[in-house]
Amino acid sequence: MAKVCEITGRKVITGNHVSHSHHKTRRKFYVNLHSKKFYIPEEDKFITLKVSAKGMRIIDKVGISSALKDAKEKGFYNA
């Protein structure tokens, strides 16, 4: 699973480059991914996740344990 956020499930999407003359060519919109370590106090260990900027905000808001539980239910994270 390259270039996919393990918390939100966001991935690369495609669209068009549009020039001044309105000529269209295909392009890709990449996710703002970062490889980041998180500490899980319940299991007393660190895990490394590929997480987007929005995923980091979700982890800050609801906590790492809750975010991982939701991601596992949706099928984005498997460990």
N, C-alpha and C positions, 0 to 999 in steps of 0.2 A: 504494500500500500504506500507507494511513493506519492508525495505532494498531496496528502489528505490529512486534515486535522483529526486527531484522535478523540477530541472532545465534541466538536460540533459537526464533524462529517463533511465540512466544506472541502471542495476539490476544484481542480482547474476547469474553467468553462471557456467556451469559444465565442468569438464575436467577429466584428469587422473593424479593420483600419478604414477610416473614411477620409479621403484626401479633400483638398479644397475643390477639386473638380467633381467631387462626390463619387470617385472611383473607389470601389470596395475590394479589399483583399482580406483574407482570413487571418486572425490573430488569436492569441490565447491570453486569458486573464488568470494570472497565478494568485494563489492564496498567500497571505503574509505569514509564512510558517517559520517557526523557531524550534530548535531542539532544546528542551529545557528540563532540568531536574526538579522534581517536587518531592517533599518529605511527607510521608503518610504516618501520622503519629499512632494510629490504631495498630498498624503492622510494624512500626518502628523501623522503617526502611525508606530508602530513596528510590524513585522510579524516574526514568527518562521518557518524556513524551514529545512527539512532534505535534505542536499545538499552535494554532493561529493566534493573532492578537486578540480577536474576539473570544477565543477559548480561554485565554489568560484572564480576561475580564470576568468571564463566567466563573472561573475557579476562584478569583478574588471575592466574588459576590456570594456564591453558595458553599464554597469550600471544596477541597480536593476530593474528599471521600464521596460527597453527594454528586459532584460532577462526574466522577468515574462510574458511579452506580447508574446514573442516567445514560451515560455513553454506552455502557455494557448492555443496558436494556434496548437501546436503539441500534446496537450492532456496530458502533463506530470503534469501540475499544475492546480488544480481547487479549487477556494476559494469562 
